[in-house]
Amino acid sequence: MSPDTTRQDFIARIGHMLRSQAHMSYDGQRAEAVSALDHGLQCAQLAEWAGAPASLVAAALLHDIGHFADDEVVSLGDTVDDEHELRALPLLSQGFGAAVLEPIRLHVAAKRYLVATEPGYRETLSPASLHSLMLQGGPMSPDECAAFAALPFAQDALALRRWDDVGKEVGKPTPSLDYYLALLDEVAALDARA
């Protein structure tokens, strides 16, 4: 099998996962009104509008795919963090490098960081996001904040977090999934050459 076929299969699998979860809330629990697919598309569009590099647009699209990483909805109930930011990495590392993976891995930590460091940020979070914040460890301590801020992809994760917070508008028009799958293919091709 050629590298192009392998990459095409990888992108097709991601596309299938996103399409098959289009009816589910982005957190896998139906706690938000916007679907997982629409949420990812909105976040990717916000990243594009901000002039983000293609790798960060890809991360914005894919940041919550860990909720569905096993081709099924992960339902641990409302009392356990599903660690979706980590569950996504084994799949996504098959085709993407650190510029896609690290903002995804860090986007939950970014929420914890912003709650700890930015006055008024907590009040902008949805009820579901506030609930998950507590499951994810709550606000960071000062030492955790310093360690987070020193990470190479911390700024990208913070940008992704902000798009994640606002990419929840029901019925908002966005480019199609196929448009973003083409972008994912380009990013994966570049990462394969690196």
C-alpha positions in Angstrom: 0.0 0.0 0.0 1.4 3.4 -1.0 1.8 6.2 1.6 -0.8 8.2 -0.2 -3.4 5.4 0.1 -2.6 5.0 3.7 -3.0 8.7 4.3 -6.3 8.7 2.3 -7.6 5.8 4.4 -6.6 7.7 7.6 -8.4 10.8 6.5 -11.4 8.8 5.3 -11.6 7.1 8.8 -11.6 10.5 10.5 -14.3 11.8 8.1 -16.4 8.7 8.9 -16.0 9.2 12.6 -17.0 12.9 12.3 -20.0 12.2 10.0 -21.2 9.3 12.2 -21.3 11.5 15.2 -23.0 14.5 13.6 -26.2 13.9 15.6 -24.4 13.7 19.0 -23.4 16.6 21.2 -19.7 17.4 21.0 -19.1 16.1 24.5 -20.8 12.8 23.8 -23.4 13.3 26.4 -26.0 15.5 24.6 -25.3 18.2 27.1 -24.8 20.9 24.5 -27.3 21.7 21.7 -24.7 21.8 18.9 -23.6 18.5 17.3 -20.0 17.2 17.5 -19.6 17.8 13.8 -21.0 21.3 13.8 -18.8 22.2 16.8 -15.7 21.0 15.1 -16.5 22.8 11.9 -17.3 26.0 13.8 -14.0 25.8 15.7 -12.0 25.2 12.5 -13.7 28.1 10.8 -12.9 30.4 13.8 -9.3 29.3 13.5 -9.2 30.1 9.8 -10.8 33.5 10.4 -8.0 34.2 13.0 -5.3 33.4 10.4 -4.1 30.3 12.2 -1.8 27.9 10.4 -3.3 24.9 8.8 -2.1 22.6 11.6 -4.0 24.6 14.2 -7.1 24.7 12.0 -6.8 20.9 11.9 -6.5 20.8 15.7 -9.5 23.0 16.0 -11.6 20.6 13.9 -10.3 17.5 15.7 -10.0 18.6 19.3 -13.0 16.7 20.6 -12.7 13.6 18.4 -11.4 11.7 21.5 -15.0 11.5 22.7 -15.5 9.1 19.8 -12.0 7.6 19.4 -13.2 4.0 19.7 -15.8 4.5 16.9 -18.4 4.6 19.6 -19.6 7.2 22.1 -17.6 7.1 25.4 -20.2 7.3 28.2 -18.6 7.4 31.6 -21.5 9.3 33.0 -21.4 12.7 34.7 -19.0 11.9 37.4 -15.9 10.7 35.5 -13.7 12.7 33.1 -13.4 10.8 29.8 -9.9 12.3 29.1 -11.0 12.9 25.5 -8.0 15.1 24.9 -5.7 12.0 25.5 -8.0 9.4 24.0 -7.6 11.2 20.6 -3.8 11.0 20.5 -3.3 7.3 19.5 -5.5 7.7 16.5 -4.4 11.2 15.4 -0.7 10.4 15.9 -1.0 8.0 13.0 -1.1 10.9 10.6 -0.3 14.2 12.3 2.7 15.7 14.1 3.0 17.8 17.3 1.6 21.0 15.8 -1.8 19.2 15.6 -1.5 16.9 18.5 -0.2 19.2 21.2 -2.9 21.8 21.1 -5.5 19.0 21.2 -3.7 17.4 24.2 -3.5 20.7 26.0 -6.9 22.2 25.3 -8.4 20.9 28.6 -5.4 22.2 30.5 -5.9 25.5 28.7 -9.4 25.8 30.2 -8.0 25.1 33.7 -5.3 27.7 33.1 -7.7 30.4 31.9 -10.0 29.9 34.8 -7.1 30.3 37.2 -5.5 33.3 35.4 -8.2 35.4 33.7 -10.8 37.2 35.8 -14.3 36.6 34.4 -13.3 33.7 32.2 -15.2 31.1 34.3 -18.4 33.1 33.9 -18.2 32.7 30.1 -18.2 28.9 30.3 -21.4 26.9 29.5 -22.9 24.8 32.3 -21.6 21.6 30.7 -18.1 23.1 30.5 -18.2 24.2 34.1 -19.2 20.7 35.1 -16.4 19.1 33.1 -14.0 21.7 34.6 -14.6 20.2 38.0 -14.1 16.6 36.7 -10.9 17.7 35.0 -9.2 19.1 38.1 -10.6 22.6 38.5 -8.5 25.7 38.2 -4.8 25.2 38.0 -2.5 26.0 41.0 0.1 28.8 40.5 2.8 26.1 39.9 0.6 24.3 37.3 0.0 27.6 35.6 3.7 28.3 35.4 4.4 24.9 34.0 1.6 25.1 31.4 2.7 28.6 30.2 6.2 27.3 29.6 5.0 24.5 27.2 5.9 24.9 23.5 2.3 24.7 22.3 0.6 26.5 25.2 -0.3 29.6 23.1 -1.9 27.4 20.4 -3.8 25.5 23.1 -5.1 28.8 24.5 -6.3 29.9 21.1 -8.0 26.5 20.5 -9.7 26.8 23.9 -11.2 30.1 23.0 -12.6 28.8 19.7 -13.8 25.7 21.6 -15.7 28.0 24.0 -17.6 29.9 21.3 -18.0 27.3 18.6 -21.4 26.3 19.8 -23.9 28.2 17.7 -26.8 26.1 16.5 -27.3 26.3 12.8 -24.2 28.5 12.1 -23.1 28.1 8.4 -19.6 26.8 8.0 -17.5 25.3 5.2 -18.3 21.7 4.6 -16.6 18.7 6.2 -15.1 17.8 2.8 -13.4 21.2 2.7 -11.7 20.5 6.0 -10.9 16.9 5.1 -8.9 18.3 2.2 -7.1 20.5 4.6 -6.4 17.5 6.9 -5.0 15.6 4.0 -2.6 18.5 3.2 -1.5 18.8 6.8 -1.0 15.0 7.0 1.0 15.0 3.8 3.3 17.8 5.1 3.7 16.0 8.4 4.6 12.8 6.6 7.4 14.6 4.8 8.8 16.2 8.0 
